[in-house]
């Protein structure tokens, strides 16, 4: 095959992936559960290239000696048909890069799917998820739309640590992206995660918190209990940020706008609006609400990007 | 005696008092350590009143049926020379009320000292501290200037739970108050503390965190290691706020200005300025720095109230 393309959506975790038990294999300490962002994701096209690997992101060449470029080359090593085979990887992303909207997740997921197709690998879902995970942990959840759960697994080699989609659909559910800052982060989520696991006195409570979060999320999804889903996701995000705030030195991804918006959300909720947030390793907030409140929320937050995760007609 | 007056300074905890093992007696789960705020505190004058208790705060009568008024009456019950004896309590505070600058602490401390004098009780320091604690937990630390440590104690009756001043002085140390909001808080520290102990999954780690904070603060004070003092106090405050953020529902005293200032402090520190903060159950920050940087910090934060805790010539 001369060329192969694949699309993978970004995803937002409702139960966060925060902490690795194996840094090299991206094996997590806990399971996690996400929703994919439908049309916001990455399309990756693969071709053969002469002399060396060549990477493009949104039409711009990626410099060969950057960290991102090394991660890609390292990832591709295990796929070369022969040692002198080089790849051209052209990625178009519709999500802001490095803004805490898991752009590396959809990028590595799309790359994995494109490789499977380009090299006729015919890998099954678990194998694809495991390979995507090697590129970026949460990429293993970006192979599907809708709710996706990543089982932490127990094996040292990580062969039981992969994601599977949940069968439940929830067409009324909406996710809104509120982007305060799309500049590159001062500390990468990878480094923040590592430092938190090593230094936060609260981290030892994290695995039990996530275990409880997952049980509650499953019943919220089964019973379509939106208040329970929202409150549980929000509490999980605040617990994750609390482990960061208490690491040494403290890691604070919150900007003044982040806190102003949290306060506004809590105020609106006190007035009866069913609106919740989650936050990843960045200053932006991701809002959770239902279709019935979408107009009101778009009026309240004019810059919001409102996503219907199960309304897939426009997705690739 | 017809009238008696006493002054007590407000205090800022470097190792926070956060969580009670006995709500009625204000017995804490952990010990705590504070610095007193010199001339910022409360002066309380006591007289006999006819018919009923009468309370004034900064020249304004306190309504008889408010929560504050009930707390004062309840506190005074154990001091009445006879059942039909009523007190007039006139308090002048130089700290903003209910803004997280422990105005109830200096108020109950001053009242305890004034009662001791007015009624000729000749109580010793431990007894005074225990009585002040019954009014408001951290009031037991407001009987002295400088560093004060409150030993949690172990007895059910609280007779071993009182504060004592530390002998060390640190004349170069400064505390700066940055007040973003002096309005009444949405949730009292009393209620926030109660809810946190009951619902935060991180609270179980708090006692060990404070134990470690206290050991480190003692060596920072002994060795006049300002970086260690500041970093330890700041980490303790962030840990306390993390227990609040993870309570159900979440308690967030942070305002946009709080986070903007934290970020500014971290940025200045990265540039070499020895500047740290602590924060109580309110949005305001209390900065820690040394005399040598006082001018620079006053230029950077023009609204700061800079306090020299051991420069007592102006204190009452």
Interface residues (C-beta under 8 A of the other chain):
Chain A: X201 X202 X204 X205 X208 X209 X212 X234 X235 X238 X239 X241 X242 X243 X245 X246 X248 X250 X252 X254 X255 X256 X257 X258 X259 X260 X262 X263 X266
Chain B: X201 X202 X204 X205 X208 X209 X212 X234 X235 X238 X239 X241 X242 X243 X245 X246 X248 X250 X252 X254 X255 X256 X257 X258 X259 X260 X262 X263 X266
